Amino acid sequence: MQYSVETQDVVRIFKAHDKPVTALDKVSISIREGEIFGLLGPNGAGKTTLIKILTTLLLPTKGEAYVGGFSVVKESEKVRKIINLVSGGETPGYGILTASENLWFFSQLYGLSFSAAKEKTKQLMKDLDFEEYAKTRMSKLSTGYKQRLNLARGLINDPKILFLDEPTLGLDVLTSKKMRGYIVDWAKREKKGTVLLTTHYMAEADEMCDRVAIIDRGRILAWDSPLKLKENLKENVIMKIEVSSVQADFGFLEKMVGLAGCSQTRSIQTDTTTLKVIARDEQVLSVITAKLEEQKLKILGVNKAEPTLEDVYISLVGRGFEEQEAHVSA
């Protein structure tokens, strides 16, 4: 089988305060042609480091990596001709240039002819629904339209492999949906190329990806289709328990036998904590509720939940993405 992207035991070590820090630890993945592949994990898991290696912006410390059949180390120039990279929150060009001028500028870097660049620029702005801003300076665009311009810039050269690093970071719901839909259309319906998507939004990966790999602390923990990964949790019991406190001590959960993992979501606004627990059997849930009652905590609700990709992550590492982080509900 031909793979668009393949890594073999890739290691990347940085130095921090004269001490080695392993950002990637023997990462091996293979992405098929035409596939949307998700790399999921919290901030600092190693997602962006891997993207930088695959896009020739960073060398691996050890291991091999191939994109389009070319070595990212020995054949970096060939790799760069067939890829593009879009990063969430990244400035998509030059502020004094208009949206169309920015796309024109990048089209020339890729060697497009006058007619091809003009047609491609017009088509991308139409597809991503920002034609009315063609003559607006990039610095004047909203965050959402800057990211649409960023995606258009990433597609200006018709890449065979498109790398998307947190592409919907900081975007509103409607803009995120628009971008996800366009990416899926580009990769699947139009069959234009392969996509490697990094994200920590589980629903985004579930909606878009053919397969996903879950990464934490530089290591790949599991990879398969979202459906199969979630099916692996069918034998467990997943419950949400809402408690009326954000100050309660839930340390007892760490040592509890029969608990596959748990996460906490705290709301300062409502002074509540929602525990999500993944248990081997329902008896464990009785023990948890008894422990909560011992602390004189009011249990506001207990509800069974269907498995999600974040539950898969929790079951693998024992904690959630927002473990012990207080936040204000929207």
SULHUFEN-V207828 format. One record per backbone hydrogen bond with DSSP energy under -0.5 kcal/mol. CO is the residue of the C=O (numbers start at 1). NH is the residue of the N-H. If there is no record, write none. Layout:
co->(CO	CO)
nh->(NH	NH)
This chain:
co->(2	4	5	6	8	10	11	11	12	12	14	14	16	19	21	21	24	24	26	27	29	31	31	32	35	35	36	36	37	38	38	39	40	42	45	46	47	48	49	50	51	52	52	53	62	64	65	66	67	70	71	75	76	77	78	79	82	82	84	86	87	94	95	97	98	99	100	101	102	103	104	105	106	107	108	113	114	115	116	117	118	119	120	121	122	123	124	125	125	126	130	131	133	133	134	136	137	138	142	143	144	145	146	147	148	149	150	151	152	152	153	155	160	161	161	162	162	163	163	164	164	165	166	168	172	173	174	175	176	177	178	179	180	181	182	183	184	184	185	186	194	195	195	196	197	198	199	200	201	202	203	204	205	211	212	213	213	214	214	216	218	219	219	222	224	225	226	227	228	230	231	233	236	237	237	238	239	239	240	240	241	241	242	242	243	243	248	250	251	252	253	256	258	258	261	263	265	266	266	267	267	272	273	273	274	275	275	276	277	277	278	278	279	281	282	283	284	285	286	287	288	289	290	291	292	293	297	298	298	301	303	308	309	310	311	312	313	313	314	318	320	322	324	325	327	327)
nh->(33	68	31	66	64	27	61	62	23	24	16	21	19	16	14	23	12	26	28	10	7	4	5	35	37	195	210	211	197	40	213	199	215	45	218	50	51	52	53	54	55	57	58	56	11	8	72	6	70	67	75	79	80	81	82	82	160	161	163	165	90	97	139	138	102	103	104	105	106	107	108	109	110	112	111	117	118	119	120	121	122	123	124	125	126	127	128	130	131	129	133	134	99	136	100	99	140	141	146	147	148	149	150	151	152	153	154	155	155	156	156	158	194	84	163	164	196	86	165	166	198	88	169	171	176	177	178	179	180	181	182	183	184	185	186	187	188	189	190	192	162	37	197	164	39	166	41	202	205	206	207	208	209	38	224	40	215	221	222	219	25	216	221	214	212	229	230	231	232	233	234	236	238	239	279	305	241	277	242	303	243	275	300	301	245	273	250	253	254	255	256	259	260	280	278	276	274	268	327	271	272	267	243	275	265	241	277	263	239	279	260	261	237	284	286	287	288	289	290	291	292	293	294	295	297	296	299	244	300	242	240	312	313	314	315	316	316	317	318	262	323	325	326	266	268	329)
